[in-house]
Amino acid sequence: MERSQERDGGEGVAGREPDGAGLRLRREIGLWSAVSLIAGCMIGSGIFMSPQGVLVYVGSPGASLVVWAVCGLLAMMGALCYAELGALVPKSGGEYAYILQIFGSLPAFLVIYTFVLLVRPAAIAAVSLSFAEYAVAPFYPGCSSMPQAVLKAVAAICILLLTLVNCWSSRLATMLMNVCTVAKVFSLLVIVGGGAVVLGQGRGYTEAFLFAFHNTTQQAGRIGMAFYQGLWSFDGWNNVNYVLEELKNPKQNLVWALMIAIPLVTSLYLLVNISYLLVLSPNELLSSDAMAVSWGFLGWITYGTTISCLLYLRMKKKNLPRPYKVPTVIPVIMLLASLYLVLAPIIDHPQIEFLYIFLFLLSGIPVYFLLVHFQCQPKWLQMATMYLQLLLEVAPAIKNVD
């Protein structure tokens, strides 16, 4: 569903083609905007909160650096798999579009159900609250805790402003995204520089590297939880697939954007975490721990299912034109990694949160059959849908857009 009229002087995200072919998304995202989208989404509050969590779960600085490096490698391999999927199924929507085409409407609905109602809102709340803490801190010098009402108000205003910007103009949203990405990269470089200064001053830290892997855990579940923390910071490598129909020359620019953005963010993250290990105390758990667990469990169920779509297309649709193709070993490794990240924490390090998340996932099945399969929709829901369509000016886009 896309907006049927243009706003902001022709900068709307949707419009009719000159030949009258129908309504479709405007291709206004170029290569560097796509790179900025990936880097900007990946570089978020997680990198400023997760290093301690990784260190607590694995038990040693050396092992935590290994975890961060492997997280970057998994993000790269996952992005390359998604690049091939984006070339094979050139539709916006990311995992939903791929799972819908391969496995049908029920699994695709469960993806939307969990991400729209749980994962994405919780992630947005966590990121906005983190931003609020940093934004409000200068106004409360010396305070160990800031008023929660102020933090929530700032977070709510931030969400509202970003929502309005994205609804009003995709070009304005892209410009804001590019500016924020530059600011984020600059912030990481400042942290790296600070860590380099501390390392140059000595302070006995160099001797600590002799015992870098001391007390490293061997529990598979705790290692999996550490990967949840690290991969939560890397999340965003798949976001360009959600706007595939807005990319200029998508079959060319998608791969290049991923190959430029992912190594850049990975190297920055590794440097930042070396700096964190030098200057931060590892004795406190992160407030985002529950968010990382929720995202990790549901996210890697979804990623594993999506990667299996690629393997299915490899086996059943061998003759499809493939502008880009990754070696088969990469999706196989990603599928095995997904299985490990979903099962290992449950088996070796069980938490009650996993049960709650699994029950929420299962609750989507009766909702699907009631509202979608049997179309048992109350009149008020139909009226609300129609009202929102009129208010937001949405209309179905044409299908099979290249």
Secondary structure, DSSP 8 states (H G I E B T S, - for coil): -EESS--TTTT-SEEE-TT---EEE---B-HHHHHHHHHHHHSSTHHHHHHHHHHHHH-SHHHHHHHHHHHHHHHHHHHHHHHHHHHHS--SSTHHHHHHHHH-HHHHHHHHHHIIIIIHHHHHHHHHHHHHHHHHGGGSTT-SS--HHHHHHHHHHHHHHHHHHHHH-HHHHHHHHHHHHHHHHHHHHHHHHHHHHHHHH-TTHHHHGGGTTTT----HHHHHHHHHHHHHHHTTTTGGGGGGGGBSSHHHHHHHHHHHHHHHHHHHHHHHHHHHHHHS-S-S--TTHHHHHHHHHHHHHHHHHHHHHHHHHHHH-TTS--SS---THHHHHHHHHHHHHHHHHHHHS--HHHHHHHHHHHHHHHHIIIIIIS----HHHHHHHHHHHHHHTEE---SS--
